[in-house]
Amino acid sequence: MAIAPDVCIRGAGIVGRTLALLLARERLRVGLVREHAPRTGATSDVRAYALNASSRELLERVRAWPDEQHACPVLGMEVHGDEGGQVSFDAKDTGAAALAWIVDVDALQQRLADALRYQPLVEWLDAPVPAPLTVVCEGRHSATRSEYGVQFGIRPYPQRAIAGRLHCEKPHGHVARQWFANGEILAFLPLHGGPAPAAGNSVAFVWSVDEHRAPQLLAHADTLFESELGAASEHGLGKLTLSTERACWPLQLATADRWCGPGWVLAGDAAHTVHPLAGQGLNLGLADAGELAQVLHQREYWRSVGDLRLLRRYERARKADVLAMGATTDGLQQLFAQTATPWAQLRNWGMTGFDRTGWLKQWVARQAMGRL
């Protein structure tokens, strides 16, 4: 860069790009290190993210929220247990326009790229440069994290996530659906439904399956895999047809032992990862970006952006929320991993009872939406 940046962000994924735009709004010069790793497998990203209202507001602030075609509102949610238990949520009960929005990864990345193109205070870099503050947003496999001596405590789950896109015989009706059975978790996320209340027939799926079964499912021909998905989803949306390739990755619970040091800080998956069953991974990362930008905005005039006391304010503000979400998702994963009959009866009895508690359901829904 011709002028040294105030902040160097290592990692240009969604969290890194969003943070760069937020910091530029604070009149900070930002160097954003581009990613050089080539994409493997499918030509487009088959994943989709469930983003809550807080994440939407953050992305709208930097003019990067995708259009309606790529951000489908979730008006309801159905969670099915393995012994008849069921919990349902309705956006009307919360007074909100939607419980969440299901967003295409590629569309969101492109909107962020477009916003960065018109931000003169952000410069793309091919390699890191010295700066008063370095923010590590390189994801769970961050190399920079270890350079700072951070220990990343990883507890692998005995599961793999399989993801892709489906065309469904029946319309999804803007309802997200989830099934817990035999220790596995299947989620259908509505896509491309158009403006509500129009209904679409496309969904993104994420199937958390036993790590030993994942290779077998990936090796299945499309028709056999579709049949397995149909059975796991209790044929709720009729005949299912794959519309993309399938992606697969290991699942883990992980957190860094420290998130900051003099002149550096971690954000997003470089600091923490959780099980995807609640769809909160990117929401946590975007909340990191929003909090760090707010802390830097409120700093004393004489304090550098890399001041350790300042960065610890960010760490304290975010660590409790992240640990709470990690404990919640881990507890649910462990609960539904128990396949013995007494456990199945207990958890499904609990689901049925929870579904009847109006005030508690609304509180949980608002927590997931980022509305405390």
VMD Tcl script that draws the C-alpha trace (Angstrom):
set ca {
  {0.00 0.00 0.00}
  {1.16 3.55 -0.69}
  {0.03 4.54 2.83}
  {0.36 2.08 5.70}
  {-3.02 0.77 6.88}
  {-4.43 1.26 10.35}
  {-5.76 -2.30 10.30}
  {-4.62 -5.36 8.34}
  {-7.29 -8.05 8.04}
  {-5.99 -11.52 7.26}
  {-8.81 -13.47 5.66}
  {-11.27 -12.14 3.09}
  {-14.26 -14.34 3.79}
  {-17.64 -12.96 4.78}
  {-16.54 -11.89 8.28}
  {-13.31 -10.29 7.03}
  {-15.04 -8.37 4.23}
  {-17.82 -7.16 6.51}
  {-15.33 -5.99 9.12}
  {-13.31 -4.13 6.47}
  {-16.41 -2.21 5.40}
  {-17.38 -1.43 8.99}
  {-13.92 -0.12 9.85}
  {-13.78 2.00 6.70}
  {-16.96 3.69 7.91}
  {-14.92 4.68 10.97}
  {-12.41 6.37 8.66}
  {-9.76 3.72 9.28}
  {-7.51 2.63 6.43}
  {-7.81 -1.13 5.97}
  {-5.63 -3.64 4.14}
  {-7.61 -6.79 3.27}
  {-5.48 -9.82 2.44}
  {-7.05 -11.71 -0.43}
  {-7.40 -15.49 -0.41}
  {-5.27 -17.42 -2.90}
  {-6.44 -20.98 -2.28}
  {-8.31 -22.25 -5.37}
  {-11.83 -23.53 -4.89}
  {-12.11 -27.28 -5.17}
  {-15.11 -29.44 -6.00}
  {-18.30 -27.71 -7.11}
  {-18.04 -24.54 -9.22}
  {-20.38 -22.72 -6.84}
  {-20.83 -22.95 -3.10}
  {-23.77 -25.24 -2.32}
  {-24.05 -24.02 1.27}
  {-26.56 -21.47 2.53}
  {-26.48 -19.47 5.75}
  {-29.34 -18.79 8.16}
  {-28.85 -15.14 9.12}
  {-30.75 -13.50 11.95}
  {-32.14 -9.97 12.16}
  {-29.00 -8.60 13.81}
  {-26.81 -9.96 11.00}
  {-29.17 -8.52 8.40}
  {-29.00 -5.07 10.01}
  {-25.20 -5.24 10.07}
  {-24.99 -6.18 6.38}
  {-27.55 -3.55 5.40}
  {-25.41 -0.97 7.20}
  {-22.55 -1.71 4.78}
  {-24.96 -2.07 1.80}
  {-24.19 -5.73 1.27}
  {-27.54 -7.43 1.92}
  {-28.49 -9.67 -1.06}
  {-31.68 -9.11 -3.06}
  {-34.88 -11.13 -2.50}
  {-33.87 -13.85 -4.95}
  {-30.90 -14.75 -2.75}
  {-32.32 -14.04 0.74}
  {-35.39 -16.14 1.47}
  {-37.36 -15.18 4.62}
  {-38.11 -17.96 7.10}
  {-41.67 -17.46 8.33}
  {-41.85 -20.64 10.38}
  {-39.77 -23.52 11.69}
  {-40.59 -27.12 12.49}
  {-38.31 -29.32 14.61}
  {-39.12 -33.04 14.64}
  {-37.84 -35.49 17.24}
  {-37.42 -39.23 16.84}
  {-40.32 -40.33 19.06}
  {-43.07 -38.00 17.88}
  {-41.83 -34.90 19.70}
  {-42.18 -31.65 17.78}
  {-41.54 -27.95 18.28}
  {-42.78 -25.25 15.93}
  {-42.06 -21.54 15.69}
  {-43.98 -18.85 13.81}
  {-42.65 -15.39 12.97}
  {-46.10 -13.94 13.73}
  {-45.70 -14.89 17.39}
  {-42.55 -12.78 17.67}
  {-43.93 -9.73 15.90}
  {-41.03 -9.91 13.43}
  {-41.09 -10.02 9.63}
  {-39.15 -13.31 9.66}
  {-37.41 -15.68 12.06}
  {-34.32 -15.61 9.84}
  {-33.27 -15.34 6.20}
  {-31.60 -18.12 4.21}
  {-28.85 -16.52 2.15}
  {-26.80 -17.90 -0.76}
  {-23.08 -17.87 0.06}
  {-21.96 -16.81 -3.42}
  {-24.55 -14.01 -3.61}
  {-23.47 -12.61 -0.25}
  {-19.79 -12.77 -1.17}
  {-20.53 -10.90 -4.41}
  {-22.50 -8.15 -2.68}
  {-19.64 -7.65 -0.25}
  {-17.17 -7.54 -3.16}
  {-19.32 -4.92 -4.90}
  {-19.43 -2.78 -1.75}
  {-15.66 -3.02 -1.34}
  {-15.13 -1.91 -4.91}
  {-16.52 1.52 -4.01}
  {-14.75 1.87 -0.66}
  {-11.48 3.80 -1.20}
  {-10.28 3.22 2.37}
  {-10.05 -0.55 1.81}
  {-7.20 -1.91 -0.30}
  {-6.80 -5.51 -1.40}
  {-3.42 -7.01 -0.51}
  {-1.60 -10.07 -1.83}
  {0.28 -10.50 1.46}
  {0.00 -9.16 5.03}
  {1.68 -5.86 5.86}
  {2.59 -4.35 9.25}
  {-0.21 -2.37 10.90}
  {-1.10 -1.14 14.39}
  {-3.81 -3.82 14.45}
  {-3.94 -7.20 12.71}
  {-7.31 -8.98 12.68}
  {-7.22 -12.72 11.99}
  {-10.32 -13.87 10.07}
  {-8.78 -16.87 8.31}
  {-11.31 -19.44 9.49}
  {-10.92 -22.59 11.52}
  {-7.68 -23.59 9.78}
  {-5.92 -20.27 10.45}
  {-2.14 -20.41 10.25}
  {-1.66 -16.93 11.70}
  {-3.40 -17.97 14.91}
  {-0.61 -20.39 15.78}
  {2.01 -17.73 14.92}
  {0.65 -15.74 17.86}
  {0.94 -18.75 20.15}
  {-2.81 -19.25 20.48}
  {-4.01 -22.70 21.50}
  {-7.12 -23.73 19.57}
  {-8.91 -26.34 21.64}
  {-10.72 -28.67 19.24}
  {-13.19 -31.38 20.19}
  {-14.19 -33.24 17.02}
  {-17.71 -34.60 16.73}
  {-18.03 -38.15 15.34}
  {-20.03 -36.63 12.49}
  {-19.66 -35.15 9.02}
  {-21.91 -32.53 7.48}
  {-23.21 -33.27 3.99}
  {-24.73 -30.30 2.17}
  {-26.32 -29.54 -1.16}
  {-29.44 -28.21 -2.87}
  {-32.72 -29.96 -3.65}
  {-35.82 -29.47 -5.76}
  {-38.87 -30.60 -3.79}
  {-42.15 -31.90 -5.13}
  {-44.08 -29.88 -2.52}
  {-43.48 -26.16 -1.82}
  {-41.58 -25.31 1.32}
  {-43.91 -22.43 2.27}
  {-41.02 -20.42 3.73}
  {-40.71 -22.95 6.57}
  {-37.35 -24.30 7.77}
  {-37.51 -27.94 8.84}
  {-35.25 -30.07 11.01}
  {-35.31 -33.75 11.93}
  {-33.42 -35.44 14.78}
  {-33.25 -39.22 14.44}
  {-30.77 -42.02 15.21}
  {-28.20 -39.51 16.43}
  {-28.26 -37.63 13.10}
  {-29.65 -34.20 12.24}
  {-31.16 -33.13 8.92}
  {-32.13 -29.54 8.11}
  {-34.02 -28.20 5.09}
  {-33.57 -24.45 4.56}
  {-36.04 -22.72 2.17}
  {-34.62 -20.98 -0.91}
  {-35.79 -18.83 -3.80}
  {-39.35 -18.58 -2.65}
  {-39.76 -15.06 -3.97}
  {-41.50 -12.41 -1.86}
  {-43.55 -13.91 0.97}
  {-46.06 -15.45 1.06}
  {-45.14 -17.01 -2.31}
  {-43.81 -20.54 -1.85}
  {-40.79 -22.08 -3.55}
  {-39.67 -25.63 -4.22}
  {-35.92 -25.28 -3.64}
  {-34.15 -25.98 -0.36}
  {-30.60 -26.20 0.90}
  {-29.96 -29.20 3.10}
  {-27.38 -29.88 5.80}
  {-27.24 -33.46 7.04}
  {-25.05 -34.18 10.08}
  {-24.38 -37.92 9.86}
  {-22.11 -40.46 11.53}
  {-18.55 -40.04 10.29}
  {-18.41 -43.68 9.16}
  {-21.67 -43.40 7.21}
  {-20.77 -40.20 5.40}
  {-18.47 -41.84 2.78}
  {-21.19 -44.37 1.97}
  {-23.80 -41.66 1.47}
  {-21.46 -39.62 -0.70}
  {-20.76 -42.68 -2.84}
  {-24.47 -43.28 -3.46}
  {-25.89 -42.54 -6.87}
  {-28.15 -39.48 -6.87}
  {-31.37 -41.51 -6.89}
  {-30.34 -43.62 -3.91}
  {-29.14 -40.58 -1.98}
  {-32.44 -38.81 -2.72}
  {-34.30 -41.83 -1.41}
  {-32.26 -41.78 1.83}
  {-32.99 -38.06 2.24}
  {-36.69 -38.66 1.63}
  {-36.82 -41.26 4.39}
  {-34.84 -39.05 6.82}
  {-37.23 -36.13 6.16}
  {-40.29 -38.36 6.58}
  {-41.25 -37.47 2.97}
  {-42.54 -34.14 4.25}
  {-41.83 -32.34 0.96}
  {-42.57 -35.23 -1.36}
  {-40.12 -36.43 -3.99}
  {-36.66 -34.88 -3.69}
  {-34.27 -34.26 -6.59}
  {-30.66 -33.14 -6.19}
  {-29.91 -29.92 -8.08}
  {-26.22 -29.57 -7.12}
  {-23.20 -31.59 -6.19}
  {-22.77 -32.66 -2.58}
  {-20.22 -31.10 -0.23}
  {-18.89 -32.64 2.98}
  {-16.82 -31.45 5.95}
  {-16.01 -32.58 9.52}
  {-17.80 -31.05 12.51}
  {-16.17 -29.76 15.66}
  {-16.55 -27.61 18.74}
  {-13.55 -25.34 19.19}
  {-12.48 -22.13 20.86}
  {-9.22 -20.22 21.16}
  {-7.72 -19.92 24.64}
  {-7.22 -16.21 24.04}
  {-8.64 -13.94 21.38}
  {-6.23 -11.04 21.46}
  {-2.74 -9.76 22.25}
  {-0.84 -6.50 21.74}
  {-1.69 -5.43 18.18}
  {-3.71 -8.49 17.13}
  {-7.16 -10.02 17.58}
  {-9.15 -13.04 16.35}
  {-12.66 -13.00 14.88}
  {-15.08 -15.51 13.37}
  {-14.13 -19.16 12.93}
  {-10.50 -18.34 13.71}
  {-11.69 -17.76 17.30}
  {-14.54 -20.30 17.61}
  {-16.61 -22.94 15.85}
  {-19.87 -24.58 16.95}
  {-22.08 -27.42 15.72}
  {-24.27 -26.21 12.81}
  {-27.53 -27.62 14.22}
  {-28.71 -24.14 15.32}
  {-27.44 -22.36 12.21}
  {-25.62 -19.75 14.31}
  {-22.00 -20.03 13.09}
  {-21.94 -17.03 10.74}
  {-24.21 -15.01 13.02}
  {-21.57 -15.37 15.73}
  {-18.82 -14.30 13.35}
  {-20.72 -11.25 12.12}
  {-21.48 -10.31 15.72}
  {-17.70 -10.42 16.33}
  {-17.18 -7.99 13.45}
  {-19.90 -5.66 14.71}
  {-18.59 -5.67 18.27}
  {-14.97 -5.06 17.26}
  {-15.99 -2.14 15.05}
  {-18.04 -0.70 17.93}
  {-15.16 -1.05 20.41}
  {-12.79 0.73 18.04}
  {-15.38 3.44 17.42}
  {-15.75 4.09 21.17}
  {-12.03 4.05 22.00}
  {-10.43 6.98 23.80}
  {-8.86 9.47 21.40}
  {-5.39 8.75 22.74}
  {-5.66 4.95 22.53}
  {-4.21 3.06 19.52}
  {-6.43 0.58 17.65}
  {-3.96 -2.13 18.72}
  {-4.04 -1.30 22.42}
  {-4.39 -4.52 24.43}
  {-6.79 -3.04 27.00}
  {-9.04 -1.98 24.15}
  {-8.97 -5.38 22.47}
  {-9.77 -7.13 25.74}
  {-13.02 -5.16 25.88}
  {-14.00 -6.86 22.62}
  {-12.94 -10.27 23.91}
  {-14.97 -9.91 27.11}
  {-18.01 -8.68 25.20}
  {-18.06 -11.61 22.79}
  {-16.59 -14.60 24.62}
  {-19.53 -15.19 26.97}
  {-22.09 -15.26 24.14}
  {-19.94 -17.59 22.05}
  {-19.33 -19.99 24.93}
  {-23.06 -20.02 25.75}
  {-24.00 -20.86 22.16}
  {-21.29 -23.54 22.02}
  {-22.60 -25.12 25.21}
  {-26.18 -25.03 23.93}
  {-25.46 -26.64 20.57}
  {-23.12 -29.16 22.16}
  {-25.72 -30.11 24.74}
  {-28.37 -30.66 22.08}
  {-25.98 -32.70 19.94}
  {-25.05 -34.88 22.91}
  {-28.69 -35.29 23.96}
  {-29.83 -36.49 20.54}
  {-26.74 -38.66 20.09}
  {-28.14 -40.95 22.82}
  {-30.10 -43.65 21.01}
  {-31.37 -45.66 23.99}
  {-35.17 -45.68 24.38}
  {-35.34 -43.87 27.76}
  {-33.34 -40.94 26.34}
  {-35.54 -40.75 23.25}
  {-38.70 -40.72 25.37}
  {-37.30 -38.09 27.74}
  {-36.14 -35.63 25.09}
  {-39.31 -35.93 23.03}
  {-41.43 -35.46 26.13}
  {-39.37 -32.34 26.75}
  {-39.90 -31.11 23.17}
  {-43.65 -31.54 23.46}
  {-43.74 -29.70 26.78}
  {-41.54 -26.89 25.47}
  {-43.81 -26.44 22.43}
  {-46.68 -25.61 24.79}
  {-44.83 -22.83 26.63}
  {-45.70 -19.71 24.68}
  {-43.54 -17.20 26.58}
  {-40.47 -19.47 26.71}
  {-40.72 -20.29 23.00}
  {-40.90 -16.60 22.16}
  {-37.86 -15.86 24.34}
  {-35.82 -18.62 22.66}
  {-36.92 -17.42 19.21}
  {-35.87 -13.86 19.98}
  {-32.51 -15.07 21.29}
  {-31.88 -16.90 17.99}
  {-32.94 -13.79 16.07}
  {-30.42 -11.69 17.97}
  {-33.23 -9.86 19.78}
  {-32.58 -10.00 23.53}
}
mol new
graphics top color blue
foreach p $ca { graphics top sphere $p radius 0.5 }
foreach p [lrange $ca 0 end-1] q [lrange $ca 1 end] { graphics top cylinder $p $q radius 0.2 }
display resetview
